[in-house]
């Protein structure tokens, strides 16, 4: 769930710029399809870590350079260059309402289900 001061603009961003499938449940409410997800838990005792209870949303892809180009073509603004963080190649972008998100290309093998 994203909370945004610009909810309508954020819904349009997710629909049009990130091209997420969705279900319109009426009155402007769009529920977005995210068919696969991962959850990770990080400690908060490292310098610069966010406070306990903070959550973060990341989107991942198979080819970050290609995905960044595609998203830039749809008008998505990125906050910096792609960086190697060990676990993957990473960059960030901002969505309407100052909602920041990470985009990354994992460098690890996902568990088989």
Chimera marker file (.cmm) of the C-alpha trace (Angstrom):
<marker_set name="trace">
<marker id="1" x="0.000" y="0.000" z="0.000" r="1" g="1" b="0" radius="0.5"/>
<marker id="2" x="1.354" y="3.412" z="-0.948" r="1" g="1" b="0" radius="0.5"/>
<marker id="3" x="0.118" y="6.470" z="0.896" r="1" g="1" b="0" radius="0.5"/>
<marker id="4" x="0.513" y="9.588" z="-1.218" r="1" g="1" b="0" radius="0.5"/>
<marker id="5" x="-0.612" y="13.202" z="-1.170" r="1" g="1" b="0" radius="0.5"/>
<marker id="6" x="-1.090" y="12.718" z="-4.917" r="1" g="1" b="0" radius="0.5"/>
<marker id="7" x="-2.956" y="9.400" z="-4.988" r="1" g="1" b="0" radius="0.5"/>
<marker id="8" x="-4.638" y="9.945" z="-8.373" r="1" g="1" b="0" radius="0.5"/>
<marker id="9" x="-1.318" y="10.899" z="-9.971" r="1" g="1" b="0" radius="0.5"/>
<marker id="10" x="0.409" y="7.938" z="-8.332" r="1" g="1" b="0" radius="0.5"/>
<marker id="11" x="-2.253" y="5.543" z="-9.631" r="1" g="1" b="0" radius="0.5"/>
<marker id="12" x="-1.776" y="6.957" z="-13.147" r="1" g="1" b="0" radius="0.5"/>
<marker id="13" x="2.021" y="6.632" z="-12.783" r="1" g="1" b="0" radius="0.5"/>
<marker id="14" x="1.775" y="2.962" z="-11.791" r="1" g="1" b="0" radius="0.5"/>
<marker id="15" x="-0.727" y="2.274" z="-14.583" r="1" g="1" b="0" radius="0.5"/>
<marker id="16" x="0.832" y="4.320" z="-17.397" r="1" g="1" b="0" radius="0.5"/>
<marker id="17" x="4.540" y="4.674" z="-16.676" r="1" g="1" b="0" radius="0.5"/>
<marker id="18" x="5.287" y="1.391" z="-14.905" r="1" g="1" b="0" radius="0.5"/>
<marker id="19" x="2.630" y="-0.361" z="-17.023" r="1" g="1" b="0" radius="0.5"/>
<marker id="20" x="1.319" y="-2.450" z="-14.133" r="1" g="1" b="0" radius="0.5"/>
<marker id="21" x="-1.842" y="-4.397" z="-14.838" r="1" g="1" b="0" radius="0.5"/>
<marker id="22" x="-4.730" y="-3.446" z="-12.604" r="1" g="1" b="0" radius="0.5"/>
<marker id="23" x="-8.327" y="-3.988" z="-11.601" r="1" g="1" b="0" radius="0.5"/>
<marker id="24" x="-10.617" y="-0.955" z="-11.381" r="1" g="1" b="0" radius="0.5"/>
<marker id="25" x="-12.737" y="-1.481" z="-8.266" r="1" g="1" b="0" radius="0.5"/>
<marker id="26" x="-14.650" y="1.783" z="-8.771" r="1" g="1" b="0" radius="0.5"/>
<marker id="27" x="-14.436" y="5.417" z="-7.676" r="1" g="1" b="0" radius="0.5"/>
<marker id="28" x="-10.899" y="5.748" z="-9.067" r="1" g="1" b="0" radius="0.5"/>
<marker id="29" x="-9.475" y="2.906" z="-6.980" r="1" g="1" b="0" radius="0.5"/>
<marker id="30" x="-7.075" y="0.746" z="-8.957" r="1" g="1" b="0" radius="0.5"/>
<marker id="31" x="-5.677" y="-2.436" z="-7.438" r="1" g="1" b="0" radius="0.5"/>
<marker id="32" x="-2.393" y="-3.269" z="-9.158" r="1" g="1" b="0" radius="0.5"/>
<marker id="33" x="-1.289" y="-6.748" z="-10.127" r="1" g="1" b="0" radius="0.5"/>
<marker id="34" x="2.093" y="-7.699" z="-8.761" r="1" g="1" b="0" radius="0.5"/>
<marker id="35" x="2.273" y="-11.403" z="-9.568" r="1" g="1" b="0" radius="0.5"/>
<marker id="36" x="5.534" y="-12.149" z="-7.798" r="1" g="1" b="0" radius="0.5"/>
<marker id="37" x="7.104" y="-10.632" z="-4.713" r="1" g="1" b="0" radius="0.5"/>
<marker id="38" x="9.963" y="-11.052" z="-2.272" r="1" g="1" b="0" radius="0.5"/>
<marker id="39" x="10.267" y="-9.898" z="1.321" r="1" g="1" b="0" radius="0.5"/>
<marker id="40" x="13.515" y="-9.209" z="3.151" r="1" g="1" b="0" radius="0.5"/>
<marker id="41" x="14.287" y="-8.120" z="6.721" r="1" g="1" b="0" radius="0.5"/>
<marker id="42" x="17.153" y="-5.738" z="7.426" r="1" g="1" b="0" radius="0.5"/>
<marker id="43" x="18.671" y="-4.722" z="10.771" r="1" g="1" b="0" radius="0.5"/>
<marker id="44" x="18.389" y="-1.140" z="11.962" r="1" g="1" b="0" radius="0.5"/>
<marker id="45" x="21.585" y="-1.037" z="14.027" r="1" g="1" b="0" radius="0.5"/>
<marker id="46" x="23.861" y="0.022" z="11.160" r="1" g="1" b="0" radius="0.5"/>
<marker id="47" x="24.745" y="3.733" z="10.769" r="1" g="1" b="0" radius="0.5"/>
<marker id="48" x="22.356" y="5.450" z="8.363" r="1" g="1" b="0" radius="0.5"/>
<marker id="49" x="19.704" y="2.736" z="8.688" r="1" g="1" b="0" radius="0.5"/>
<marker id="50" x="16.087" y="3.849" z="8.794" r="1" g="1" b="0" radius="0.5"/>
<marker id="51" x="14.225" y="3.475" z="12.107" r="1" g="1" b="0" radius="0.5"/>
<marker id="52" x="12.614" y="0.187" z="13.074" r="1" g="1" b="0" radius="0.5"/>
<marker id="53" x="9.130" y="-0.159" z="11.576" r="1" g="1" b="0" radius="0.5"/>
<marker id="54" x="10.156" y="1.491" z="8.299" r="1" g="1" b="0" radius="0.5"/>
<marker id="55" x="9.264" y="-0.329" z="5.100" r="1" g="1" b="0" radius="0.5"/>
<marker id="56" x="10.578" y="0.111" z="1.587" r="1" g="1" b="0" radius="0.5"/>
<marker id="57" x="9.299" y="-0.958" z="-1.813" r="1" g="1" b="0" radius="0.5"/>
<marker id="58" x="11.577" y="-2.201" z="-4.565" r="1" g="1" b="0" radius="0.5"/>
<marker id="59" x="10.815" y="-3.337" z="-8.079" r="1" g="1" b="0" radius="0.5"/>
<marker id="60" x="13.148" y="-5.808" z="-9.726" r="1" g="1" b="0" radius="0.5"/>
<marker id="61" x="13.865" y="-6.645" z="-13.334" r="1" g="1" b="0" radius="0.5"/>
<marker id="62" x="16.041" y="-8.921" z="-15.467" r="1" g="1" b="0" radius="0.5"/>
<marker id="63" x="17.968" y="-6.160" z="-17.288" r="1" g="1" b="0" radius="0.5"/>
<marker id="64" x="18.227" y="-2.891" z="-15.385" r="1" g="1" b="0" radius="0.5"/>
<marker id="65" x="19.858" y="-0.843" z="-18.156" r="1" g="1" b="0" radius="0.5"/>
<marker id="66" x="17.118" y="-1.809" z="-20.605" r="1" g="1" b="0" radius="0.5"/>
<marker id="67" x="14.372" y="-1.243" z="-18.020" r="1" g="1" b="0" radius="0.5"/>
<marker id="68" x="15.726" y="2.202" z="-17.097" r="1" g="1" b="0" radius="0.5"/>
<marker id="69" x="15.753" y="3.201" z="-20.776" r="1" g="1" b="0" radius="0.5"/>
<marker id="70" x="12.176" y="1.970" z="-21.232" r="1" g="1" b="0" radius="0.5"/>
<marker id="71" x="10.951" y="3.795" z="-18.135" r="1" g="1" b="0" radius="0.5"/>
<marker id="72" x="12.789" y="6.987" z="-19.048" r="1" g="1" b="0" radius="0.5"/>
<marker id="73" x="11.011" y="6.765" z="-22.414" r="1" g="1" b="0" radius="0.5"/>
<marker id="74" x="7.735" y="6.830" z="-20.484" r="1" g="1" b="0" radius="0.5"/>
<marker id="75" x="8.834" y="9.872" z="-18.489" r="1" g="1" b="0" radius="0.5"/>
<marker id="76" x="10.178" y="8.270" z="-15.298" r="1" g="1" b="0" radius="0.5"/>
<marker id="77" x="12.923" y="10.347" z="-13.653" r="1" g="1" b="0" radius="0.5"/>
<marker id="78" x="15.738" y="8.489" z="-11.899" r="1" g="1" b="0" radius="0.5"/>
<marker id="79" x="17.630" y="9.896" z="-8.913" r="1" g="1" b="0" radius="0.5"/>
<marker id="80" x="21.063" y="8.638" z="-9.859" r="1" g="1" b="0" radius="0.5"/>
<marker id="81" x="23.160" y="6.243" z="-11.844" r="1" g="1" b="0" radius="0.5"/>
<marker id="82" x="22.944" y="2.465" z="-11.608" r="1" g="1" b="0" radius="0.5"/>
<marker id="83" x="25.195" y="1.218" z="-8.787" r="1" g="1" b="0" radius="0.5"/>
<marker id="84" x="26.491" y="-2.250" z="-7.921" r="1" g="1" b="0" radius="0.5"/>
<marker id="85" x="25.392" y="-2.994" z="-4.343" r="1" g="1" b="0" radius="0.5"/>
<marker id="86" x="26.626" y="-6.590" z="-4.251" r="1" g="1" b="0" radius="0.5"/>
<marker id="87" x="23.183" y="-8.186" z="-4.091" r="1" g="1" b="0" radius="0.5"/>
<marker id="88" x="22.325" y="-6.469" z="-7.367" r="1" g="1" b="0" radius="0.5"/>
<marker id="89" x="22.487" y="-3.457" z="-9.647" r="1" g="1" b="0" radius="0.5"/>
<marker id="90" x="20.409" y="-0.635" z="-8.146" r="1" g="1" b="0" radius="0.5"/>
<marker id="91" x="18.905" y="2.759" z="-8.925" r="1" g="1" b="0" radius="0.5"/>
<marker id="92" x="16.012" y="4.781" z="-7.499" r="1" g="1" b="0" radius="0.5"/>
<marker id="93" x="13.125" y="6.862" z="-8.825" r="1" g="1" b="0" radius="0.5"/>
<marker id="94" x="10.420" y="9.063" z="-7.338" r="1" g="1" b="0" radius="0.5"/>
<marker id="95" x="6.714" y="8.634" z="-7.955" r="1" g="1" b="0" radius="0.5"/>
<marker id="96" x="3.986" y="11.253" z="-7.410" r="1" g="1" b="0" radius="0.5"/>
<marker id="97" x="3.577" y="12.338" z="-3.799" r="1" g="1" b="0" radius="0.5"/>
<marker id="98" x="7.328" y="11.968" z="-3.164" r="1" g="1" b="0" radius="0.5"/>
<marker id="99" x="7.112" y="8.159" z="-3.003" r="1" g="1" b="0" radius="0.5"/>
<marker id="100" x="10.627" y="6.807" z="-3.550" r="1" g="1" b="0" radius="0.5"/>
<marker id="101" x="11.214" y="3.340" z="-4.960" r="1" g="1" b="0" radius="0.5"/>
<marker id="102" x="14.214" y="1.209" z="-5.791" r="1" g="1" b="0" radius="0.5"/>
<marker id="103" x="14.676" y="-0.622" z="-9.074" r="1" g="1" b="0" radius="0.5"/>
<marker id="104" x="17.179" y="-3.449" z="-9.070" r="1" g="1" b="0" radius="0.5"/>
<marker id="105" x="18.530" y="-6.346" z="-11.070" r="1" g="1" b="0" radius="0.5"/>
<marker id="106" x="19.270" y="-9.164" z="-8.605" r="1" g="1" b="0" radius="0.5"/>
<marker id="107" x="22.665" y="-10.849" z="-8.570" r="1" g="1" b="0" radius="0.5"/>
<marker id="108" x="21.343" y="-13.842" z="-6.657" r="1" g="1" b="0" radius="0.5"/>
<marker id="109" x="19.373" y="-16.899" z="-7.728" r="1" g="1" b="0" radius="0.5"/>
<marker id="110" x="15.756" y="-16.851" z="-6.629" r="1" g="1" b="0" radius="0.5"/>
<marker id="111" x="14.477" y="-19.886" z="-4.732" r="1" g="1" b="0" radius="0.5"/>
<marker id="112" x="12.478" y="-22.321" z="-6.828" r="1" g="1" b="0" radius="0.5"/>
<marker id="113" x="8.832" y="-22.710" z="-5.815" r="1" g="1" b="0" radius="0.5"/>
<link id1="1" id2="2" r="1" g="1" b="0" radius="0.2"/>
<link id1="2" id2="3" r="1" g="1" b="0" radius="0.2"/>
<link id1="3" id2="4" r="1" g="1" b="0" radius="0.2"/>
<link id1="4" id2="5" r="1" g="1" b="0" radius="0.2"/>
<link id1="5" id2="6" r="1" g="1" b="0" radius="0.2"/>
<link id1="6" id2="7" r="1" g="1" b="0" radius="0.2"/>
<link id1="7" id2="8" r="1" g="1" b="0" radius="0.2"/>
<link id1="8" id2="9" r="1" g="1" b="0" radius="0.2"/>
<link id1="9" id2="10" r="1" g="1" b="0" radius="0.2"/>
<link id1="10" id2="11" r="1" g="1" b="0" radius="0.2"/>
<link id1="11" id2="12" r="1" g="1" b="0" radius="0.2"/>
<link id1="12" id2="13" r="1" g="1" b="0" radius="0.2"/>
<link id1="13" id2="14" r="1" g="1" b="0" radius="0.2"/>
<link id1="14" id2="15" r="1" g="1" b="0" radius="0.2"/>
<link id1="15" id2="16" r="1" g="1" b="0" radius="0.2"/>
<link id1="16" id2="17" r="1" g="1" b="0" radius="0.2"/>
<link id1="17" id2="18" r="1" g="1" b="0" radius="0.2"/>
<link id1="18" id2="19" r="1" g="1" b="0" radius="0.2"/>
<link id1="19" id2="20" r="1" g="1" b="0" radius="0.2"/>
<link id1="20" id2="21" r="1" g="1" b="0" radius="0.2"/>
<link id1="21" id2="22" r="1" g="1" b="0" radius="0.2"/>
<link id1="22" id2="23" r="1" g="1" b="0" radius="0.2"/>
<link id1="23" id2="24" r="1" g="1" b="0" radius="0.2"/>
<link id1="24" id2="25" r="1" g="1" b="0" radius="0.2"/>
<link id1="25" id2="26" r="1" g="1" b="0" radius="0.2"/>
<link id1="26" id2="27" r="1" g="1" b="0" radius="0.2"/>
<link id1="27" id2="28" r="1" g="1" b="0" radius="0.2"/>
<link id1="28" id2="29" r="1" g="1" b="0" radius="0.2"/>
<link id1="29" id2="30" r="1" g="1" b="0" radius="0.2"/>
<link id1="30" id2="31" r="1" g="1" b="0" radius="0.2"/>
<link id1="31" id2="32" r="1" g="1" b="0" radius="0.2"/>
<link id1="32" id2="33" r="1" g="1" b="0" radius="0.2"/>
<link id1="33" id2="34" r="1" g="1" b="0" radius="0.2"/>
<link id1="34" id2="35" r="1" g="1" b="0" radius="0.2"/>
<link id1="35" id2="36" r="1" g="1" b="0" radius="0.2"/>
<link id1="36" id2="37" r="1" g="1" b="0" radius="0.2"/>
<link id1="37" id2="38" r="1" g="1" b="0" radius="0.2"/>
<link id1="38" id2="39" r="1" g="1" b="0" radius="0.2"/>
<link id1="39" id2="40" r="1" g="1" b="0" radius="0.2"/>
<link id1="40" id2="41" r="1" g="1" b="0" radius="0.2"/>
<link id1="41" id2="42" r="1" g="1" b="0" radius="0.2"/>
<link id1="42" id2="43" r="1" g="1" b="0" radius="0.2"/>
<link id1="43" id2="44" r="1" g="1" b="0" radius="0.2"/>
<link id1="44" id2="45" r="1" g="1" b="0" radius="0.2"/>
<link id1="45" id2="46" r="1" g="1" b="0" radius="0.2"/>
<link id1="46" id2="47" r="1" g="1" b="0" radius="0.2"/>
<link id1="47" id2="48" r="1" g="1" b="0" radius="0.2"/>
<link id1="48" id2="49" r="1" g="1" b="0" radius="0.2"/>
<link id1="49" id2="50" r="1" g="1" b="0" radius="0.2"/>
<link id1="50" id2="51" r="1" g="1" b="0" radius="0.2"/>
<link id1="51" id2="52" r="1" g="1" b="0" radius="0.2"/>
<link id1="52" id2="53" r="1" g="1" b="0" radius="0.2"/>
<link id1="53" id2="54" r="1" g="1" b="0" radius="0.2"/>
<link id1="54" id2="55" r="1" g="1" b="0" radius="0.2"/>
<link id1="55" id2="56" r="1" g="1" b="0" radius="0.2"/>
<link id1="56" id2="57" r="1" g="1" b="0" radius="0.2"/>
<link id1="57" id2="58" r="1" g="1" b="0" radius="0.2"/>
<link id1="58" id2="59" r="1" g="1" b="0" radius="0.2"/>
<link id1="59" id2="60" r="1" g="1" b="0" radius="0.2"/>
<link id1="60" id2="61" r="1" g="1" b="0" radius="0.2"/>
<link id1="61" id2="62" r="1" g="1" b="0" radius="0.2"/>
<link id1="62" id2="63" r="1" g="1" b="0" radius="0.2"/>
<link id1="63" id2="64" r="1" g="1" b="0" radius="0.2"/>
<link id1="64" id2="65" r="1" g="1" b="0" radius="0.2"/>
<link id1="65" id2="66" r="1" g="1" b="0" radius="0.2"/>
<link id1="66" id2="67" r="1" g="1" b="0" radius="0.2"/>
<link id1="67" id2="68" r="1" g="1" b="0" radius="0.2"/>
<link id1="68" id2="69" r="1" g="1" b="0" radius="0.2"/>
<link id1="69" id2="70" r="1" g="1" b="0" radius="0.2"/>
<link id1="70" id2="71" r="1" g="1" b="0" radius="0.2"/>
<link id1="71" id2="72" r="1" g="1" b="0" radius="0.2"/>
<link id1="72" id2="73" r="1" g="1" b="0" radius="0.2"/>
<link id1="73" id2="74" r="1" g="1" b="0" radius="0.2"/>
<link id1="74" id2="75" r="1" g="1" b="0" radius="0.2"/>
<link id1="75" id2="76" r="1" g="1" b="0" radius="0.2"/>
<link id1="76" id2="77" r="1" g="1" b="0" radius="0.2"/>
<link id1="77" id2="78" r="1" g="1" b="0" radius="0.2"/>
<link id1="78" id2="79" r="1" g="1" b="0" radius="0.2"/>
<link id1="79" id2="80" r="1" g="1" b="0" radius="0.2"/>
<link id1="80" id2="81" r="1" g="1" b="0" radius="0.2"/>
<link id1="81" id2="82" r="1" g="1" b="0" radius="0.2"/>
<link id1="82" id2="83" r="1" g="1" b="0" radius="0.2"/>
<link id1="83" id2="84" r="1" g="1" b="0" radius="0.2"/>
<link id1="84" id2="85" r="1" g="1" b="0" radius="0.2"/>
<link id1="85" id2="86" r="1" g="1" b="0" radius="0.2"/>
<link id1="86" id2="87" r="1" g="1" b="0" radius="0.2"/>
<link id1="87" id2="88" r="1" g="1" b="0" radius="0.2"/>
<link id1="88" id2="89" r="1" g="1" b="0" radius="0.2"/>
<link id1="89" id2="90" r="1" g="1" b="0" radius="0.2"/>
<link id1="90" id2="91" r="1" g="1" b="0" radius="0.2"/>
<link id1="91" id2="92" r="1" g="1" b="0" radius="0.2"/>
<link id1="92" id2="93" r="1" g="1" b="0" radius="0.2"/>
<link id1="93" id2="94" r="1" g="1" b="0" radius="0.2"/>
<link id1="94" id2="95" r="1" g="1" b="0" radius="0.2"/>
<link id1="95" id2="96" r="1" g="1" b="0" radius="0.2"/>
<link id1="96" id2="97" r="1" g="1" b="0" radius="0.2"/>
<link id1="97" id2="98" r="1" g="1" b="0" radius="0.2"/>
<link id1="98" id2="99" r="1" g="1" b="0" radius="0.2"/>
<link id1="99" id2="100" r="1" g="1" b="0" radius="0.2"/>
<link id1="100" id2="101" r="1" g="1" b="0" radius="0.2"/>
<link id1="101" id2="102" r="1" g="1" b="0" radius="0.2"/>
<link id1="102" id2="103" r="1" g="1" b="0" radius="0.2"/>
<link id1="103" id2="104" r="1" g="1" b="0" radius="0.2"/>
<link id1="104" id2="105" r="1" g="1" b="0" radius="0.2"/>
<link id1="105" id2="106" r="1" g="1" b="0" radius="0.2"/>
<link id1="106" id2="107" r="1" g="1" b="0" radius="0.2"/>
<link id1="107" id2="108" r="1" g="1" b="0" radius="0.2"/>
<link id1="108" id2="109" r="1" g="1" b="0" radius="0.2"/>
<link id1="109" id2="110" r="1" g="1" b="0" radius="0.2"/>
<link id1="110" id2="111" r="1" g="1" b="0" radius="0.2"/>
<link id1="111" id2="112" r="1" g="1" b="0" radius="0.2"/>
<link id1="112" id2="113" r="1" g="1" b="0" radius="0.2"/>
</marker_set>
